[in-house]
Amino acid sequence: MVRAACHAPLDRWLAQEKAPAGCREARRFFEVIIESHAEHKLITREMMEKEV
């Protein structure tokens, strides 16, 4: 599902009320990787949790 969603045009993503299945898990995975490399927590992580 995530792979198919990644090939969709941005305007299609923005028109959806709900994120495609798997996006939340993918976002969390990338947040962990970014925080690991940056060696600190992302400030916007809590805000994004409420939005997506």
C-alpha distance matrix in Angstrom:
0.0 3.8 5.5 5.3 6.2 8.7 10.3 11.1 14.7 15.8 17.6 14.7 13.1 16.6 17.2 14.6 16.3 13.5 10.9 7.2 6.2 6.8 8.8 12.0 11.8 11.2 14.0 16.2 15.9 16.9 19.6 21.1 21.3 22.9 25.3 26.3 27.2 28.9 30.6 30.3 28.1 26.3 28.3 25.4 23.2 24.8 24.5 20.8 20.3 21.9 20.1 16.4
3.8 0.0 3.8 5.4 5.0 6.1 8.9 10.1 13.3 13.8 16.3 14.0 11.8 15.2 16.6 14.3 16.0 13.2 9.9 6.9 6.7 5.7 6.4 9.9 9.8 8.2 10.8 13.4 12.9 13.5 16.3 18.0 18.0 19.4 21.9 23.0 23.8 25.3 27.2 27.0 24.9 23.0 25.1 22.3 20.3 22.2 21.9 18.1 18.1 20.1 18.1 14.5
5.5 3.8 0.0 3.8 5.4 5.2 6.8 9.3 12.6 14.0 16.7 14.6 13.1 16.7 18.2 16.5 18.8 16.4 13.1 10.1 10.3 9.4 9.9 13.5 13.0 10.7 13.4 16.1 15.0 15.0 18.3 19.9 19.2 20.5 23.5 24.2 24.5 26.4 28.5 28.7 27.0 25.1 27.4 24.8 23.0 25.2 24.9 21.1 21.4 23.5 21.3 17.9
5.3 5.4 3.8 0.0 3.8 5.4 5.5 6.9 10.6 12.6 14.7 12.1 11.4 15.2 16.0 14.4 17.1 15.2 12.5 9.3 10.2 10.8 11.2 14.9 15.2 13.4 15.7 18.7 18.0 18.1 21.0 23.0 22.5 23.6 26.5 27.5 27.8 29.4 31.7 31.6 29.6 27.4 29.4 26.4 24.8 26.8 26.0 22.2 22.6 24.1 21.6 18.3
6.2 5.0 5.4 3.8 0.0 3.8 5.4 5.3 8.6 9.7 11.8 9.3 7.9 11.6 12.7 11.2 13.9 12.1 9.2 6.6 8.7 9.4 8.8 12.5 13.6 11.8 13.4 16.6 16.7 16.4 18.9 21.3 21.2 21.8 24.6 26.1 26.4 27.5 29.9 29.4 27.2 24.7 26.4 23.2 21.9 23.7 22.6 18.9 19.5 20.8 18.1 14.9
8.7 6.1 5.2 5.4 3.8 0.0 3.8 5.5 8.1 9.0 12.1 10.7 9.1 12.5 14.5 13.6 16.3 14.6 11.4 9.5 11.4 11.0 9.6 13.3 14.0 11.3 12.6 16.1 15.7 14.7 17.5 19.9 19.2 19.6 22.7 24.1 23.9 25.2 27.8 27.6 25.7 23.3 25.1 22.2 21.2 23.5 22.5 18.8 19.9 21.6 18.8 15.9
10.3 8.9 6.8 5.5 5.4 3.8 0.0 3.8 6.5 9.0 11.7 10.2 10.1 13.5 14.9 14.6 17.8 16.7 14.0 11.9 14.0 14.2 13.2 16.9 17.7 15.0 16.4 19.9 19.3 18.2 21.1 23.5 22.6 22.9 26.2 27.5 27.0 28.3 31.1 31.0 29.3 26.7 28.5 25.6 24.7 27.0 25.8 22.1 23.4 24.8 21.8 19.0
11.1 10.1 9.3 6.9 5.3 5.5 3.8 0.0 3.8 6.5 8.4 6.5 7.0 10.4 11.3 11.4 14.9 14.4 12.2 10.6 13.5 14.5 13.2 16.8 18.3 16.1 17.0 20.6 20.7 19.7 22.1 24.9 24.3 24.4 27.4 29.1 28.9 29.7 32.5 32.0 30.0 27.1 28.4 25.2 24.6 26.5 24.8 21.3 22.6 23.5 20.2 17.7
14.7 13.3 12.6 10.6 8.6 8.1 6.5 3.8 0.0 3.8 5.6 5.4 6.7 9.0 10.3 11.6 15.1 15.4 13.6 13.0 16.3 17.3 15.3 18.7 20.6 18.2 18.4 22.2 22.5 21.0 23.0 26.1 25.5 25.0 28.0 30.0 29.5 30.0 33.0 32.3 30.3 27.2 28.1 24.8 24.8 26.7 24.6 21.3 23.2 23.8 20.2 18.3
15.8 13.8 14.0 12.6 9.7 9.0 9.0 6.5 3.8 0.0 3.8 5.3 5.1 6.2 8.6 10.2 13.3 13.8 12.1 12.5 16.0 16.8 14.2 17.0 19.4 17.2 16.6 20.3 21.2 19.4 20.9 24.3 23.9 23.0 25.8 28.2 27.6 27.7 30.7 29.7 27.6 24.3 24.9 21.5 21.8 23.6 21.3 18.2 20.4 20.8 17.1 15.7
17.6 16.3 16.7 14.7 11.8 12.1 11.7 8.4 5.6 3.8 0.0 3.8 5.4 5.1 6.1 8.9 12.0 13.5 12.8 13.6 17.4 18.9 16.4 19.0 21.7 20.0 19.3 22.9 24.2 22.6 23.8 27.3 27.2 26.2 28.8 31.3 31.0 30.8 33.7 32.5 30.1 26.6 26.9 23.3 23.8 25.1 22.4 19.6 21.7 21.4 17.7 16.6
14.7 14.0 14.6 12.1 9.3 10.7 10.2 6.5 5.4 5.3 3.8 0.0 3.8 5.5 5.1 6.6 10.3 11.4 10.8 10.9 14.6 16.5 14.7 17.5 20.1 18.7 18.6 22.1 23.3 22.2 23.7 27.0 27.1 26.6 29.2 31.5 31.5 31.7 34.3 33.1 30.6 27.4 27.9 24.3 24.1 25.3 22.9 19.8 21.4 21.1 17.5 15.8
13.1 11.8 13.1 11.4 7.9 9.1 10.1 7.0 6.7 5.1 5.4 3.8 0.0 3.8 5.5 5.5 8.6 8.9 7.6 8.3 12.0 13.6 11.3 13.9 16.7 15.3 14.9 18.4 19.8 18.8 20.1 23.4 23.7 23.2 25.6 28.0 28.2 28.3 30.8 29.5 26.9 23.8 24.3 20.7 20.4 21.6 19.3 16.2 17.6 17.7 14.1 12.2
16.6 15.2 16.7 15.2 11.6 12.5 13.5 10.4 9.0 6.2 5.1 5.5 3.8 0.0 3.8 5.5 7.7 9.3 9.0 10.9 14.6 16.2 13.5 15.4 18.6 17.5 16.3 19.7 21.5 20.3 21.0 24.5 25.1 24.0 26.2 29.0 29.1 28.7 31.2 29.6 26.8 23.5 23.4 19.7 19.9 20.7 18.0 15.3 17.2 16.6 12.8 11.9
17.2 16.6 18.2 16.0 12.7 14.5 14.9 11.3 10.3 8.6 6.1 5.1 5.5 3.8 0.0 3.8 6.5 9.0 10.0 11.5 15.2 17.5 15.4 17.4 20.6 19.9 19.1 22.3 24.3 23.4 24.2 27.5 28.3 27.5 29.5 32.3 32.6 32.3 34.7 33.0 30.1 26.8 26.6 22.9 22.9 23.3 20.6 18.1 19.4 18.4 14.8 13.8
14.6 14.3 16.5 14.4 11.2 13.6 14.6 11.4 11.6 10.2 8.9 6.6 5.5 5.5 3.8 0.0 3.8 5.5 6.9 8.4 11.8 14.5 12.8 14.6 17.8 17.6 17.1 20.1 22.1 21.8 22.6 25.7 26.8 26.4 28.2 30.9 31.6 31.5 33.6 31.9 28.8 25.8 25.8 22.1 21.5 21.7 19.4 16.7 17.4 16.5 13.2 11.6
16.3 16.0 18.8 17.1 13.9 16.3 17.8 14.9 15.1 13.3 12.0 10.3 8.6 7.7 6.5 3.8 0.0 3.8 6.8 9.4 12.2 14.8 13.2 14.0 17.5 18.0 17.1 19.6 22.1 22.1 22.3 25.4 27.0 26.5 27.9 30.7 31.8 31.4 33.2 31.1 27.8 24.9 24.6 20.9 20.2 19.8 17.5 15.2 15.4 13.9 11.0 9.8
13.5 13.2 16.4 15.2 12.1 14.6 16.7 14.4 15.4 13.8 13.5 11.4 8.9 9.3 9.0 5.5 3.8 0.0 3.8 6.4 8.7 11.3 9.9 10.6 14.0 14.8 14.3 16.5 19.0 19.4 19.8 22.5 24.2 24.2 25.5 28.1 29.4 29.4 30.9 29.1 25.7 23.2 23.3 19.7 18.3 18.1 16.4 13.7 13.3 12.5 10.1 7.8
10.9 9.9 13.1 12.5 9.2 11.4 14.0 12.2 13.6 12.1 12.8 10.8 7.6 9.0 10.0 6.9 6.8 3.8 0.0 3.8 6.5 8.3 6.4 7.8 11.0 11.2 10.9 13.5 15.7 15.9 16.7 19.5 20.9 21.0 22.6 25.0 26.2 26.4 28.1 26.5 23.4 20.9 21.5 18.0 16.5 17.0 15.6 12.3 12.2 12.5 9.9 6.8
7.2 6.9 10.1 9.3 6.6 9.5 11.9 10.6 13.0 12.5 13.6 10.9 8.3 10.9 11.5 8.4 9.4 6.4 3.8 0.0 3.8 6.3 5.9 8.5 10.7 10.7 11.6 14.3 15.6 16.2 17.7 20.1 21.1 21.8 23.7 25.6 26.8 27.5 29.2 28.1 25.2 22.9 24.1 20.8 18.9 19.8 18.9 15.3 15.1 15.8 13.6 10.1
6.2 6.7 10.3 10.2 8.7 11.4 14.0 13.5 16.3 16.0 17.4 14.6 12.0 14.6 15.2 11.8 12.2 8.7 6.5 3.8 0.0 3.8 5.6 7.6 8.7 9.6 11.4 13.2 14.3 15.8 17.4 19.1 20.4 21.6 23.3 24.9 26.4 27.5 28.8 27.8 25.0 23.2 24.6 21.6 19.2 20.0 19.7 16.3 15.2 16.4 15.0 11.2
6.8 5.7 9.4 10.8 9.4 11.0 14.2 14.5 17.3 16.8 18.9 16.5 13.6 16.2 17.5 14.5 14.8 11.3 8.3 6.3 3.8 0.0 3.8 5.6 5.4 6.2 8.6 10.1 10.7 12.4 14.3 15.7 16.9 18.4 20.1 21.4 23.0 24.3 25.5 24.8 22.2 20.7 22.6 19.9 17.2 18.5 18.8 15.2 14.1 16.2 15.1 11.3
8.8 6.4 9.9 11.2 8.8 9.6 13.2 13.2 15.3 14.2 16.4 14.7 11.3 13.5 15.4 12.8 13.2 9.9 6.4 5.9 5.6 3.8 0.0 3.8 5.5 5.0 6.0 8.6 9.8 10.5 12.1 14.2 15.4 16.2 18.0 19.8 21.1 22.0 23.6 22.6 19.9 17.9 19.6 16.7 14.5 16.0 15.8 12.1 11.7 13.8 12.2 8.6
12.0 9.9 13.5 14.9 12.5 13.3 16.9 16.8 18.7 17.0 19.0 17.5 13.9 15.4 17.4 14.6 14.0 10.6 7.8 8.5 7.6 5.6 3.8 0.0 3.8 5.5 5.1 6.3 8.6 10.0 10.5 12.5 14.5 15.3 16.4 18.4 20.2 20.8 21.8 20.5 17.5 15.8 17.3 14.7 11.9 13.0 13.3 9.9 8.7 11.1 10.5 7.0
11.8 9.8 13.0 15.2 13.6 14.0 17.7 18.3 20.6 19.4 21.7 20.1 16.7 18.6 20.6 17.8 17.5 14.0 11.0 10.7 8.7 5.4 5.5 3.8 0.0 3.8 5.4 5.2 6.2 8.7 9.9 10.8 12.6 14.3 15.4 16.7 18.7 19.9 20.7 19.9 17.3 16.3 18.5 16.4 13.2 14.7 15.9 12.6 11.2 14.1 14.0 10.7
11.2 8.2 10.7 13.4 11.8 11.3 15.0 16.1 18.2 17.2 20.0 18.7 15.3 17.5 19.9 17.6 18.0 14.8 11.2 10.7 9.6 6.2 5.0 5.5 3.8 0.0 3.8 5.5 5.1 6.3 8.6 10.0 10.8 12.3 14.3 15.5 16.9 18.2 19.6 19.2 17.1 15.7 18.2 16.1 13.4 15.7 16.4 12.9 12.6 15.7 14.8 11.6
14.0 10.8 13.4 15.7 13.4 12.6 16.4 17.0 18.4 16.6 19.3 18.6 14.9 16.3 19.1 17.1 17.1 14.3 10.9 11.6 11.4 8.6 6.0 5.1 5.4 3.8 0.0 3.8 5.4 5.2 6.1 8.7 10.0 10.4 12.1 14.1 15.5 16.1 17.6 16.7 14.2 12.3 14.6 12.3 9.8 12.3 12.9 9.4 9.6 12.8 12.0 9.3
16.2 13.4 16.1 18.7 16.6 16.1 19.9 20.6 22.2 20.3 22.9 22.1 18.4 19.7 22.3 20.1 19.6 16.5 13.5 14.3 13.2 10.1 8.6 6.3 5.2 5.5 3.8 0.0 3.8 5.5 5.0 6.3 8.7 9.9 10.4 12.2 14.4 15.1 15.8 14.8 12.2 11.3 13.8 12.3 9.0 11.2 12.9 10.0 9.2 12.9 13.2 10.9
15.9 12.9 15.0 18.0 16.7 15.7 19.3 20.7 22.5 21.2 24.2 23.3 19.8 21.5 24.3 22.1 22.1 19.0 15.7 15.6 14.3 10.7 9.8 8.6 6.2 5.1 5.4 3.8 0.0 3.8 5.5 5.3 6.5 8.8 10.1 10.8 12.7 14.4 15.2 15.1 13.4 13.0 16.1 15.0 12.0 14.7 16.4 13.5 13.0 16.7 16.7 14.2
16.9 13.5 15.0 18.1 16.4 14.7 18.2 19.7 21.0 19.4 22.6 22.2 18.8 20.3 23.4 21.8 22.1 19.4 15.9 16.2 15.8 12.4 10.5 10.0 8.7 6.3 5.2 5.5 3.8 0.0 3.8 5.4 5.0 6.1 8.5 9.7 10.7 12.0 13.7 13.7 12.3 11.2 14.4 13.3 11.1 14.4 15.6 12.7 13.3 16.9 16.4 14.3
19.6 16.3 18.3 21.0 18.9 17.5 21.1 22.1 23.0 20.9 23.8 23.7 20.1 21.0 24.2 22.6 22.3 19.8 16.7 17.7 17.4 14.3 12.1 10.5 9.9 8.6 6.1 5.0 5.5 3.8 0.0 3.8 5.4 5.1 6.0 8.4 9.9 10.3 11.5 10.7 8.7 7.6 10.9 10.1 7.8 11.2 12.8 10.5 11.1 14.8 14.8 13.4
21.1 18.0 19.9 23.0 21.3 19.9 23.5 24.9 26.1 24.3 27.3 27.0 23.4 24.5 27.5 25.7 25.4 22.5 19.5 20.1 19.1 15.7 14.2 12.5 10.8 10.0 8.7 6.3 5.3 5.4 3.8 0.0 3.8 5.5 5.2 6.0 8.7 9.8 10.1 10.0 8.7 9.2 12.8 12.9 10.2 13.2 15.5 13.6 13.5 17.3 17.9 16.3
21.3 18.0 19.2 22.5 21.2 19.2 22.6 24.3 25.5 23.9 27.2 27.1 23.7 25.1 28.3 26.8 27.0 24.2 20.9 21.1 20.4 16.9 15.4 14.5 12.6 10.8 10.0 8.7 6.5 5.0 5.4 3.8 0.0 3.8 5.5 5.1 6.3 8.6 9.7 10.8 10.6 10.9 14.6 14.8 12.8 16.2 18.0 15.9 16.4 20.1 20.2 18.5
22.9 19.4 20.5 23.6 21.8 19.6 22.9 24.4 25.0 23.0 26.2 26.6 23.2 24.0 27.5 26.4 26.5 24.2 21.0 21.8 21.6 18.4 16.2 15.3 14.3 12.3 10.4 9.9 8.8 6.1 5.1 5.5 3.8 0.0 3.8 5.4 5.2 6.0 8.2 8.8 8.7 8.2 11.9 12.3 11.1 14.8 16.2 14.5 15.7 19.2 19.1 18.0
25.3 21.9 23.5 26.5 24.6 22.7 26.2 27.4 28.0 25.8 28.8 29.2 25.6 26.2 29.5 28.2 27.9 25.5 22.6 23.7 23.3 20.1 18.0 16.4 15.4 14.3 12.1 10.4 10.1 8.5 6.0 5.2 5.5 3.8 0.0 3.8 5.5 5.0 5.5 5.4 5.4 6.4 10.2 11.5 10.1 13.4 15.5 14.5 15.3 18.7 19.4 18.7
26.3 23.0 24.2 27.5 26.1 24.1 27.5 29.1 30.0 28.2 31.3 31.5 28.0 29.0 32.3 30.9 30.7 28.1 25.0 25.6 24.9 21.4 19.8 18.4 16.7 15.5 14.1 12.2 10.8 9.7 8.4 6.0 5.1 5.4 3.8 0.0 3.8 5.6 5.1 7.1 8.4 10.2 13.8 15.3 13.7 16.8 19.1 18.0 18.4 22.0 22.7 21.7
27.2 23.8 24.5 27.8 26.4 23.9 27.0 28.9 29.5 27.6 31.0 31.5 28.2 29.1 32.6 31.6 31.8 29.4 26.2 26.8 26.4 23.0 21.1 20.2 18.7 16.9 15.5 14.4 12.7 10.7 9.9 8.7 6.3 5.2 5.5 3.8 0.0 3.8 5.4 8.2 10.2 11.2 14.7 16.2 15.3 18.7 20.5 19.3 20.4 23.9 24.1 23.2
28.9 25.3 26.4 29.4 27.5 25.2 28.3 29.7 30.0 27.7 30.8 31.7 28.3 28.7 32.3 31.5 31.4 29.4 26.4 27.5 27.5 24.3 22.0 20.8 19.9 18.2 16.1 15.1 14.4 12.0 10.3 9.8 8.6 6.0 5.0 5.6 3.8 0.0 3.8 5.5 7.9 8.8 11.9 13.9 13.7 17.0 18.6 18.0 19.4 22.6 22.9 22.6
30.6 27.2 28.5 31.7 29.9 27.8 31.1 32.5 33.0 30.7 33.7 34.3 30.8 31.2 34.7 33.6 33.2 30.9 28.1 29.2 28.8 25.5 23.6 21.8 20.7 19.6 17.6 15.8 15.2 13.7 11.5 10.1 9.7 8.2 5.5 5.1 5.4 3.8 0.0 3.8 7.2 9.5 12.5 15.0 14.4 17.2 19.4 19.2 20.0 23.2 24.2 23.9
30.3 27.0 28.7 31.6 29.4 27.6 31.0 32.0 32.3 29.7 32.5 33.1 29.5 29.6 33.0 31.9 31.1 29.1 26.5 28.1 27.8 24.8 22.6 20.5 19.9 19.2 16.7 14.8 15.1 13.7 10.7 10.0 10.8 8.8 5.4 7.1 8.2 5.5 3.8 0.0 3.8 6.6 9.1 12.0 11.5 13.9 16.2 16.5 17.3 20.3 21.5 21.7
28.1 24.9 27.0 29.6 27.2 25.7 29.3 30.0 30.3 27.6 30.1 30.6 26.9 26.8 30.1 28.8 27.8 25.7 23.4 25.2 25.0 22.2 19.9 17.5 17.3 17.1 14.2 12.2 13.4 12.3 8.7 8.7 10.6 8.7 5.4 8.4 10.2 7.9 7.2 3.8 0.0 3.8 6.3 8.8 7.9 10.1 12.7 13.0 13.6 16.6 17.9 18.2
26.3 23.0 25.1 27.4 24.7 23.3 26.7 27.1 27.2 24.3 26.6 27.4 23.8 23.5 26.8 25.8 24.9 23.2 20.9 22.9 23.2 20.7 17.9 15.8 16.3 15.7 12.3 11.3 13.0 11.2 7.6 9.2 10.9 8.2 6.4 10.2 11.2 8.8 9.5 6.6 3.8 0.0 3.8 5.5 5.5 8.4 10.0 10.2 11.6 14.4 15.1 15.7
28.3 25.1 27.4 29.4 26.4 25.1 28.5 28.4 28.1 24.9 26.9 27.9 24.3 23.4 26.6 25.8 24.6 23.3 21.5 24.1 24.6 22.6 19.6 17.3 18.5 18.2 14.6 13.8 16.1 14.4 10.9 12.8 14.6 11.9 10.2 13.8 14.7 11.9 12.5 9.1 6.3 3.8 0.0 3.8 5.6 7.2 8.1 9.6 11.4 13.2 14.2 15.6
25.4 22.3 24.8 26.4 23.2 22.2 25.6 25.2 24.8 21.5 23.3 24.3 20.7 19.7 22.9 22.1 20.9 19.7 18.0 20.8 21.6 19.9 16.7 14.7 16.4 16.1 12.3 12.3 15.0 13.3 10.1 12.9 14.8 12.3 11.5 15.3 16.2 13.9 15.0 12.0 8.8 5.5 3.8 0.0 3.8 5.6 5.2 6.1 8.6 10.3 10.6 12.2
23.2 20.3 23.0 24.8 21.9 21.2 24.7 24.6 24.8 21.8 23.8 24.1 20.4 19.9 22.9 21.5 20.2 18.3 16.5 18.9 19.2 17.2 14.5 11.9 13.2 13.4 9.8 9.0 12.0 11.1 7.8 10.2 12.8 11.1 10.1 13.7 15.3 13.7 14.4 11.5 7.9 5.5 5.6 3.8 0.0 3.8 5.5 5.2 6.2 9.0 10.0 10.6
24.8 22.2 25.2 26.8 23.7 23.5 27.0 26.5 26.7 23.6 25.1 25.3 21.6 20.7 23.3 21.7 19.8 18.1 17.0 19.8 20.0 18.5 16.0 13.0 14.7 15.7 12.3 11.2 14.7 14.4 11.2 13.2 16.2 14.8 13.4 16.8 18.7 17.0 17.2 13.9 10.1 8.4 7.2 5.6 3.8 0.0 3.8 5.5 5.1 6.8 9.0 10.5
24.5 21.9 24.9 26.0 22.6 22.5 25.8 24.8 24.6 21.3 22.4 22.9 19.3 18.0 20.6 19.4 17.5 16.4 15.6 18.9 19.7 18.8 15.8 13.3 15.9 16.4 12.9 12.9 16.4 15.6 12.8 15.5 18.0 16.2 15.5 19.1 20.5 18.6 19.4 16.2 12.7 10.0 8.1 5.2 5.5 3.8 0.0 3.8 5.4 5.5 6.6 9.1
20.8 18.1 21.1 22.2 18.9 18.8 22.1 21.3 21.3 18.2 19.6 19.8 16.2 15.3 18.1 16.7 15.2 13.7 12.3 15.3 16.3 15.2 12.1 9.9 12.6 12.9 9.4 10.0 13.5 12.7 10.5 13.6 15.9 14.5 14.5 18.0 19.3 18.0 19.2 16.5 13.0 10.2 9.6 6.1 5.2 5.5 3.8 0.0 3.8 5.3 5.0 6.1
20.3 18.1 21.4 22.6 19.5 19.9 23.4 22.6 23.2 20.4 21.7 21.4 17.6 17.2 19.4 17.4 15.4 13.3 12.2 15.1 15.2 14.1 11.7 8.7 11.2 12.6 9.6 9.2 13.0 13.3 11.1 13.5 16.4 15.7 15.3 18.4 20.4 19.4 20.0 17.3 13.6 11.6 11.4 8.6 6.2 5.1 5.4 3.8 0.0 3.8 5.6 5.8
21.9 20.1 23.5 24.1 20.8 21.6 24.8 23.5 23.8 20.8 21.4 21.1 17.7 16.6 18.4 16.5 13.9 12.5 12.5 15.8 16.4 16.2 13.8 11.1 14.1 15.7 12.8 12.9 16.7 16.9 14.8 17.3 20.1 19.2 18.7 22.0 23.9 22.6 23.2 20.3 16.6 14.4 13.2 10.3 9.0 6.8 5.5 5.3 3.8 0.0 3.8 5.9
20.1 18.1 21.3 21.6 18.1 18.8 21.8 20.2 20.2 17.1 17.7 17.5 14.1 12.8 14.8 13.2 11.0 10.1 9.9 13.6 15.0 15.1 12.2 10.5 14.0 14.8 12.0 13.2 16.7 16.4 14.8 17.9 20.2 19.1 19.4 22.7 24.1 22.9 24.2 21.5 17.9 15.1 14.2 10.6 10.0 9.0 6.6 5.0 5.6 3.8 0.0 3.8
16.4 14.5 17.9 18.3 14.9 15.9 19.0 17.7 18.3 15.7 16.6 15.8 12.2 11.9 13.8 11.6 9.8 7.8 6.8 10.1 11.2 11.3 8.6 7.0 10.7 11.6 9.3 10.9 14.2 14.3 13.4 16.3 18.5 18.0 18.7 21.7 23.2 22.6 23.9 21.7 18.2 15.7 15.6 12.2 10.6 10.5 9.1 6.1 5.8 5.9 3.8 0.0
